[in-house]
Amino acid sequence: MQIKAETVVGIFILVALGVFFYMSFFLGVFRFDRLKYHQYVVYFQDVSGLEKKADVRIAGVKVGWIDNIELATDGQAQARASMMVAKQYMLHSDAHAIIRQDGLLGTKYIDLIPGDADLSRLLPGQALGAPGKSPVIVDDILHKVRDIATDVQEVTHSLRQSFGGPSGQEELSSMFRNFQQAAEKIASVSNVLDRTLSSNEGNLNGLLSDLREFARDLRENFPAMRGGIERASMAIDRDVSRVANSLESTAHAIEDAALHARDGFKNLGSVAEKLDEGKGLLGKLINEDETYRDLKVTIQGLKNYFSKMESVQVVLDAHGEFMYRPAEHVQFEDAKGYFDARFHTSEDKFYVFQVVGSQKGRLVRMIRTKQWYDENGRPLLPSELLIDRVAIPELIGLIETTDRYLDVYKFGFQFGKIYKDIAFRMGLFENTVGFGLDIDIPFGCPDKFRWVTTFEAFDFRGRDRLNDVRPHLKWLNRVFILRNIYFAFGADDFISRQNANGFFGGGIRFCDDDVKYLMSAVGLGSVSGGGG
């Protein structure tokens, strides 16, 4: 069943309106409720990663958004951020803001602390009394990692100079031998103490027995002094037992310490031997310069990767074009839909990936060859296939056919270079090689009105047309009535004999903070363009 162009236009308008209302009332891309919010100002030393339309939260609950970010004009190199906060949330004179981030790779937002309710209320339009706290910068962390790596290199260099080589190894071995001899002497002393206590244990026990007998005699002969002498005997008994226990515990402790010290010295010798042989990470750092260089290159690669990821910017553009006249050898007007993804790797270079849907479709040309032979297997010449000097169609040796496929997709991939308000593109345009020129007409008010005119040339041999070898030239104009919505009009293939046509349409364009805001709004997790 053939779908009419009017039906396609209607469906496109309904989808565009649906997207418009969804972004307006659910995602908040277009704000119609600004009267419900108060504006406040906060100053930061650094706002790296914070974009327009980022969330403003209080205790994790969204209460507004970032309306604008600009450089302060007071000459102090500060960033000035304008916040829109719902009217029901009051801020006080000691209120302050902190830049935070959702997770490790999430978008950044402002965490707002309203302040003490007993202090005076902050009026709309005023600046927060305390300056905002900026987040930790990845570059600073990488610089610290580099300093740590430098310190590790210096330590390993010192260790290698101290213990590397035959002389260092001999010094380590001598030191470990001295430690082992000391441990053996300590163990010998502990054995002597143990034997002394063991040999005198009987004398100590006899002394205690004599003291007990003497105490008994005192109790019998001197009843008046019985209580005092009994207490003295108990004290002497307790003190002597404590001394004996202490001496025994000390001997065991000294013996255990000597054993642990000897084991520790053996382990230290094993570690030093492994270090000298270059085993393990620390050994390789001390003995192999290549390991340190690899670690340094890895850290530099991580730094370059994060820098590139931070600098890449994205522009997403989708628009439709509806032709005024029927297409070449087709009984209906053509309609095209374009989706462009533009990646800006620097301020003046970008790449464009493009998908194009076309009702008119594309042409596919095929050539079939036929060869005829006589009964002897000899190839027949073209003159021998004539009957009465007229070629029979089914006997023609070369047949060329052209097939048209409707409602197909075409692709493009282009490299671009920006020169102020002009961008030059070259690469693949609708499956063919070509180039394009984008001119951003400078009206001086890009936030309110913008006009971008584009010239494209591709399909230079006319392979996508019938009986027409002229190149495909196209003129496209995009007039932005809002920041993200524009009207489109122009002329397509305007030097073609039979396929010249005019068109009109419209589209939606998201760039930079819009893409970040949409991604954070739908829970997925940076972008400006020139000349497009």
Secondary structure, DSSP 8 states (H G I E B T S, - for coil): ----HHHHHHHHHHHHHHHHHHIIIII-SS-S-GGGEEEEEEEES--TT--TT-EEEETTEEEEEEEEEEE-SSSS--EEEEEEEETTS--BTT-EEEEEESTTTS-EEEEEE---TTS-B--TT-B-SS--B----HHHHHHHHHHHHHHHHHHHHHHHHHH-HHHHHHHHHHHHHHHHHHHHHHHHHHHHHHHHHHHTHHHHHHHHHHHHHHHHHHHHH-GGGHHHHHHHHHHHHHHHHHHHHHHHHHHHHHHHHHHHHHHHHHHHHHHHHHHHHT-HHHHHHHH-HHHHHHHHHHHHHHHHHHHHHHH-EEEEEEEEEEEEEE-TT-SSEEEEEEEEEEEESSSSEEEEEEEEEESS-EEEEEEEE---B-TTS-B--GGGGEETTEE-GGG-SEEEEEEEE-SEEEEEEEEEEEETTEEEEEEEETTEEEEEEEEEE--S-TTT-EEEEEEEEE-TT-TTSSS----EEEEEEEEESSSSEEEEEEEESTT-SS--EEEEEEEEEEETHHHHHHHHHTT------S--
